[in-house]
Amino acid sequence: MEIVISGGKVAPSTGEITTPQAAKARRIANFLPRPELLRDAVIEHNQDDNTTSIRFETTAGPIRILLPVAPGFEFHIIHDSETGPRILGMFRGASLPVRAVAFRISEFLRTRGLK
């Protein structure tokens, strides 16, 4: 599933978002190694902040994997709590294949008991 945030409003994606980040997020989501991750993954396009992330509902609340905005930047793992967003971790992966990025995401969530 994909959602779009624009003008502060959240709506389901009605058309295909064609940015390079959106394409990479879809490829990463397709390679998530565990069925429960694949089933629960939501690609979120925030047009207000010009970001794309993959969101998971976890035992601790929503977790977003924010894709790098440009080559050379890092993936950020963000917990959206009641007190606001908090960065749980980050990893370099812009040069990694999408399958390796999907594995890193899965292992991060698994080793911390979130999914």
Backbone as numpy.savetxt, mean C-alpha at the origin, in Angstrom:
# Nx Ny Nz CAx CAy CAz Cx Cy Cz
-9.67 -4.36 -4.90 -10.51 -3.19 -4.90 -9.63 -1.96 -4.90
-10.09 -0.90 -5.55 -9.36 0.36 -5.57 -10.29 1.49 -5.17
-9.74 2.43 -4.41 -10.50 3.62 -4.03 -9.69 4.86 -4.40
-10.40 5.96 -4.60 -9.78 7.23 -4.94 -10.19 8.27 -3.92
-9.22 9.03 -3.43 -9.49 10.15 -2.54 -9.21 11.42 -3.31
-10.22 12.24 -3.48 -10.07 13.48 -4.22 -10.96 14.54 -3.60
-10.41 15.69 -3.31 -11.17 16.75 -2.68 -11.67 16.38 -1.30
-10.94 15.51 -0.62 -11.31 15.07 0.72 -12.43 14.04 0.74
-12.86 13.56 -0.42 -13.94 12.58 -0.50 -13.38 11.24 -0.98
-13.87 10.17 -0.35 -13.46 8.81 -0.71 -14.53 8.20 -1.58
-14.10 7.63 -2.72 -15.05 7.00 -3.63 -14.39 5.77 -4.26
-15.22 4.77 -4.61 -14.64 3.63 -5.32 -14.12 4.10 -6.68
-13.07 3.47 -7.15 -12.50 3.84 -8.45 -13.45 3.43 -9.56
-13.83 4.39 -10.37 -14.74 4.10 -11.48 -13.99 3.93 -12.79
-12.84 4.56 -12.90 -12.02 4.43 -14.11 -10.63 3.96 -13.75
-9.89 3.56 -14.73 -8.54 3.07 -14.50 -7.60 4.23 -14.26
-6.89 4.20 -13.14 -5.85 5.18 -12.85 -4.60 4.69 -13.57
-3.96 5.54 -14.37 -2.87 5.08 -15.23 -1.49 5.59 -14.84
-1.33 6.05 -13.61 -0.02 6.52 -13.19 0.94 5.34 -13.02
2.25 5.59 -13.11 3.21 4.49 -12.88 3.08 3.88 -11.48
2.77 4.71 -10.48 2.59 4.19 -9.12 1.41 3.24 -9.04
0.31 3.59 -9.71 -0.88 2.74 -9.70 -0.60 1.40 -10.35
0.12 1.42 -11.46 0.46 0.17 -12.14 1.35 -0.69 -11.26
2.33 -0.08 -10.58 3.22 -0.84 -9.71 2.46 -1.41 -8.51
1.52 -0.63 -7.94 0.72 -1.11 -6.81 -0.10 -2.33 -7.22
-0.66 -2.31 -8.41 -1.44 -3.46 -8.89 -0.55 -4.69 -9.06
0.64 -4.50 -9.62 1.55 -5.63 -9.81 2.00 -6.20 -8.47
2.30 -5.33 -7.50 2.69 -5.81 -6.17 1.56 -6.60 -5.53
0.34 -6.06 -5.59 -0.82 -6.73 -4.99 -1.06 -8.10 -5.63
-0.82 -8.22 -6.92 -1.02 -9.51 -7.60 -0.03 -10.56 -7.14
1.13 -10.15 -6.63 2.15 -11.11 -6.20 2.18 -11.33 -4.70
1.21 -10.81 -3.95 1.20 -11.06 -2.51 1.10 -12.56 -2.28
2.00 -13.13 -1.47 2.12 -14.59 -1.40 1.05 -15.30 -0.59
0.29 -14.59 0.21 -0.70 -15.26 1.06 -2.11 -14.85 0.64
-3.04 -15.81 0.54 -4.39 -15.51 0.05 -5.11 -14.45 0.87
-4.93 -14.45 2.21 -5.63 -13.46 3.03 -5.14 -12.05 2.76
-3.88 -11.90 2.38 -3.37 -10.58 2.02 -3.93 -10.14 0.67
-3.93 -11.04 -0.26 -4.44 -10.75 -1.59 -5.92 -10.36 -1.54
-6.67 -11.07 -0.71 -8.11 -10.82 -0.58 -8.38 -9.47 0.08
-7.57 -9.10 1.08 -7.82 -7.90 1.87 -7.13 -6.64 1.35
-6.30 -6.74 0.33 -5.55 -5.58 -0.17 -6.48 -4.60 -0.88
-6.33 -3.32 -0.52 -7.07 -2.25 -1.17 -6.05 -1.23 -1.68
-6.10 -0.93 -2.96 -5.21 0.07 -3.51 -5.89 1.43 -3.37
-5.17 2.34 -2.75 -5.72 3.66 -2.42 -4.95 4.73 -3.19
-5.66 5.48 -4.03 -5.08 6.58 -4.79 -5.51 7.88 -4.14
-4.59 8.57 -3.49 -4.91 9.84 -2.84 -4.48 10.96 -3.79
-5.43 11.48 -4.54 -5.11 12.51 -5.52 -4.84 13.85 -4.85
-5.31 14.04 -3.62 -5.02 15.28 -2.89 -3.53 15.35 -2.53
-2.95 14.22 -2.10 -1.54 14.18 -1.71 -0.64 13.65 -2.83
-1.23 13.24 -3.94 -0.51 12.66 -5.08 0.29 11.43 -4.65
-0.37 10.51 -3.93 0.28 9.28 -3.47 -0.58 8.07 -3.81
0.06 6.93 -3.84 -0.62 5.65 -4.02 -0.12 4.71 -2.94
-1.03 3.96 -2.34 -0.64 3.02 -1.29 -1.49 1.77 -1.39
-1.01 0.72 -0.72 -1.76 -0.52 -0.59 -2.16 -0.61 0.88
-3.44 -0.74 1.14 -3.95 -0.73 2.52 -4.46 -2.11 2.91
-4.18 -2.47 4.17 -4.65 -3.73 4.74 -5.34 -3.43 6.06
-6.45 -4.09 6.33 -7.06 -4.05 7.65 -6.37 -5.13 8.47
-5.78 -4.76 9.60 -5.05 -5.71 10.43 -5.64 -5.74 11.83
-5.07 -6.56 12.68 -5.53 -6.66 14.06 -5.27 -5.36 14.82
-4.32 -4.57 14.38 -4.00 -3.29 15.04 -4.66 -2.10 14.36
-5.44 -2.34 13.33 -6.06 -1.25 12.58 -5.48 -1.18 11.18
-5.87 -0.15 10.42 -5.41 -0.06 9.03 -3.90 0.21 8.93
-3.26 -0.53 8.05 -1.85 -0.36 7.74 -1.76 -0.03 6.24
-1.00 1.01 5.91 -0.80 1.38 4.51 0.67 1.22 4.14
0.90 0.69 2.96 2.24 0.63 2.38 2.27 1.72 1.32
2.95 2.81 1.64 3.01 3.98 0.75 4.12 3.76 -0.26
3.76 3.78 -1.54 4.75 3.56 -2.58 5.64 4.79 -2.73
6.90 4.58 -3.15 7.81 5.73 -3.34 7.25 6.69 -4.38
7.47 7.97 -4.15 6.97 8.98 -5.08 7.88 9.15 -6.28
9.13 8.70 -6.17 10.10 8.81 -7.26 11.17 7.74 -7.06
11.89 7.40 -8.12 12.99 6.43 -7.97 14.00 6.92 -6.93
14.51 6.00 -6.14 15.49 6.34 -5.11 14.88 6.59 -3.74
13.56 6.68 -3.67 12.90 6.88 -2.39 12.51 5.52 -1.80
11.91 5.51 -0.62 11.62 4.28 0.10 10.13 4.02 0.19
9.78 2.75 0.42 8.42 2.37 0.77 8.24 2.70 2.25
7.12 3.28 2.61 6.84 3.58 4.02 5.67 2.72 4.47
5.80 2.14 5.66 4.73 1.35 6.25 4.12 2.20 7.35
2.84 2.56 7.17 2.18 3.54 8.03 0.98 2.92 8.71
0.88 3.11 10.01 -0.29 2.68 10.78 -1.20 3.88 10.97
-2.43 3.78 10.49 -3.41 4.86 10.66 -4.19 4.60 11.93
-3.75 5.21 13.03 -4.41 5.00 14.32 -5.34 6.15 14.63
-6.00 6.07 15.77 -6.93 7.12 16.19 -6.21 8.44 16.48
-4.92 8.36 16.81 -4.15 9.57 17.11 -3.44 10.13 15.88
-3.62 9.49 14.74 -3.01 9.96 13.51 -2.06 8.94 12.93
-1.55 9.21 11.74 -0.65 8.26 11.09 0.70 8.17 11.81
1.24 6.94 11.86 2.53 6.71 12.50 3.34 5.76 11.62
4.58 6.13 11.32 5.43 5.30 10.49 5.96 4.13 11.32
5.66 2.90 10.87 6.13 1.70 11.56 7.48 1.24 11.02
7.74 1.54 9.77 8.99 1.11 9.16 9.07 1.58 7.73
10.23 1.34 7.16 10.43 1.67 5.75 11.49 0.73 5.19
11.45 0.58 3.88 12.47 -0.23 3.23 12.68 0.28 1.81
13.92 0.13 1.37 14.26 0.48 -0.01 13.82 -0.66 -0.90
13.22 -0.32 -2.00 12.76 -1.39 -2.87 12.41 -0.91 -4.26
12.77 0.34 -4.58 12.43 0.87 -5.90 13.08 0.05 -7.01
14.26 -0.52 -6.74 14.94 -1.30 -7.78 14.63 -2.79 -7.68
13.89 -3.21 -6.66 13.55 -4.63 -6.51 12.41 -5.01 -7.45
12.37 -6.28 -7.86 11.20 -6.74 -8.62 9.96 -6.71 -7.73
8.80 -6.57 -8.35 7.55 -6.45 -7.58 7.30 -7.69 -6.73
7.74 -8.85 -7.17 7.56 -10.08 -6.39 8.33 -9.99 -5.07
9.53 -9.42 -5.09 10.34 -9.26 -3.87 9.70 -8.24 -2.94
9.15 -7.17 -3.48 8.47 -6.16 -2.66 7.25 -6.78 -1.99
6.47 -7.56 -2.74 5.30 -8.22 -2.18 5.69 -9.17 -1.04
6.80 -9.89 -1.21 7.28 -10.79 -0.17 7.69 -10.00 1.08
8.38 -8.88 0.90 8.79 -8.06 2.05 7.58 -7.54 2.81
6.57 -7.10 2.10 5.35 -6.63 2.75 4.71 -7.75 3.56
4.59 -8.92 2.95 3.99 -10.06 3.62 4.75 -10.44 4.88
6.07 -10.48 4.78 6.89 -10.84 5.94 6.83 -9.79 7.03
6.78 -8.52 6.67 6.65 -7.46 7.68 5.37 -7.65 8.48
4.27 -7.87 7.80 2.98 -8.04 8.49 2.95 -9.35 9.30
3.51 -10.42 8.75 3.51 -11.71 9.43 4.37 -11.71 10.67
5.58 -11.18 10.59 6.50 -11.24 11.72 6.06 -10.35 12.88
5.22 -9.39 12.61 4.72 -8.53 13.67 3.32 -8.93 14.16
2.82 -10.04 13.64 1.53 -10.56 14.07 0.35 -9.71 13.64
0.53 -8.94 12.57 -0.55 -8.06 12.12 -1.50 -8.76 11.15
-0.99 -9.71 10.41 -1.81 -10.44 9.45 -1.45 -11.90 9.44
